[in-house]
């Protein structure tokens, strides 16, 4: 009887210690990020801690090293020219254009992570929601026409305008609120190693709200 009691106490202690050891975790994710219908690679790292078997907190940093989405000023410029310029003037005077868009995005978020209980010991679906701050830096080449001295055509009484194109590199950077929602599926690959299929959507709330979607695969180590 005493041996059975000691065995039970030992097993409960081991299970309790294992549960405490696996409350904290670190993870890394490689994803494809989509913004304004343009897809770029992204990387994320996170530290998490579970207060219970279901609910925990997660601190995450997401980096999109290169943004290929159009420079935001291109859309604004096009709208203003369409509203203010008659068609004949727009045809005579070439409009400025943006080219070679670039930049990067860095998003820090603090999320609540909810593990959804299932009967499968090796598969755990989860839900994530939270918020944080994002810094978006955008770059592009601004190409604008510059008139050069006209050449008179005295024979027919016309003086046509000629243009050359000048290029200026422009950049814009802004910090804004970022809301996060998403989820995924974790599959246990080893006693402390999990492979996560992760899907998230970031709502970037700046002068013009934008969405950034992220889907990828990551590895999470618990300890």
N, C-alpha and C positions, 0 to 999 in steps of 0.2 A: 504493500500500500504506500509506504513511504517512498519507495523507488518510483512509483507511478506519479506521485505528487511532485517529486523533484524533476522528473522528466517533463511533466506538463509545465512547471515553472520555467524550466530551461527553454522550452520551445516558445512560450509566450514572450520571454525576455528577448530571444533571438529575433522573433517576428517584430517586436516593438522596436528593437535597435535597427533592424533593416528598414522599417518604415521611416524612422527618424533620419537615417542616412540618405534615403532617397527623396527627401523633401526638396532639396535644392538641386538645380540643374543648370547647365550651360548648353547653348546650342548655336549652330551656324547653319545658314540657309543660302543656297544659290537659286536665284529666281529669274524669271523674265518679267520685267516691269513694262506696263503699257500706259502711255499718257498721250492724249490727243491722237489716238490711232497710230502711234509709233511705238515700237517695242525695242527695249534695250536691256542688257543684262544688269542685274542688281545683286547685292550681297547684304546679308543681315546677320547680326550676332545678338544674342539675348541671354539674360540671366533670369531665372525663375525660382520662385519659392512657393510651395504648396502649404497652406495653413491647415487644410484638411485633405482627404482623399479626392475631393471634388474641386474645391476652390483654391486658387492661388493667384499671385501677382507676377507680372513679367515686365522687365525693363529691356527694351529692344532698340537697337540702332539699325536703320536701313540706309544703304548708300547706293545711289545710281550714279556711277562714275561719269557716264556720258548720256546726255539727253539729246535725242534727235528730233524732238517735237518742234514745230515751227516757233520762231520767235514771237512772243505775244503781240508786239507792236505791228506785225504784218497784218493781222486781222483788223486791228483798230484803224490802221492807215487805209486799208482797202475800203472799209465801211465809210470813212470820212470822205474819201475821194469820190466814191459812188454817189454820196448824198449831195456833195457840194459842187462837183464839176460836171458841166454839160459834156455830152459825148464828143462833140467836135474839139473842145479844148483838150480833153484827155487824149485824143488822137494826135493833136499837134504837139503837145508837151508830154513827153514820155514820163510815166509815173515812177517813183522810186520803188526799189524792190529789196527784199532780204534774201540772203543766201548763206550757205554753210552754217546752219544752226548747230548749236552745241550747248554745253553747260553741264551742271551736275545737280543732284538732289540729295540732301541729307535729312533724315527724319528720325527724331527721337520720340519714343512713345512709351507710356506707362499703361499697361493693359491688365484687365482681369481675365484670367484663363480658367475656364470651367471644363473639367473633364466629365464627359457623359458616361455614367456607369453602364457596362454591358456584361454579358455572361462570358465573353471571350477574354481570357487572361492576357493574351498577347496583342489585342487590338483595342485602342482607346480613341474614340472620336472626341473632339474638343471644340469649344467655341471661344472666341476672343473678341473683346470690345474694350476700347479705351480712347485715349487722346494724348496729345503732346504738341511738339513744335517741329516745324519743317523749315529748312533754309533752301531756297531754290535760286540757283544762279544760271542765267541764260546769256548766251553770246550769239552773235551773228555778224555777218558783213552787210552793211547798209550801202546799197548801190543807188546813187542818185545822178540824174542827168545834169550836165553843166553846159549851158549854151556857149558856143564859141563865136567869134566875130563872123557875121553873115557875109556872104559873097554876093554883091549886087548883080542881078541879071538885068542890066539896063536895056537889053534888046527887047525884052518882053515886059519890062516894068515890074519884075518880081524880085523880092529879096528873101530867099528861103532861110529858115533857121537851121543851124546845124548844132549837134550836141555831141559831147564826149561824156563818158561815164566815169565818175569818181567813186571810190570805195572807202568807207570808214568802218573800222571795227567797233562795234558797240557791245555793251554788256549791261546787265541789270541783275541785282540781287535783292532778295526780300525774305524776311522771316515771317511766318504765318502759322496760325493754328492748324493742327492736323488731327482729324478724327479717324479712328481705326475701327473696322469691323471685319470679321473673318472667321475662319475655322479650318479644320483639317482632320487628318487621321494619323494617329501614331501607331506604329507596328514595332513590337519589341524584337530587336535583332540579337540581343544578348542580355545578361542579367541586369546591366545598367545602361545599355545602349538602345536608343530608340531611333527609328527612321520615320520622319514626319513628312507627309504630303500636305503642303500649306497653301491656303488661298486667302488673300487679304485685299481690302479696298481702303484706300486713304482718301479722305475728303480734305483737300487743301483749301482753306478759307482765307483768301487774300482779297485784293481788289477785284479780281475775277476768280470765282470758285472753279476749281479743277478737280478731276478725279484721277487717281493713279492706282491702277490695279497691279497686283503682284501674285504670281503663282510659281511655286518651286518646290524643291525637295531639300530637306535638311537632316542633320544628325543631332541628336540630343543625348547628353550624358548626365545621368543622375548620380548624386553622391550625398 
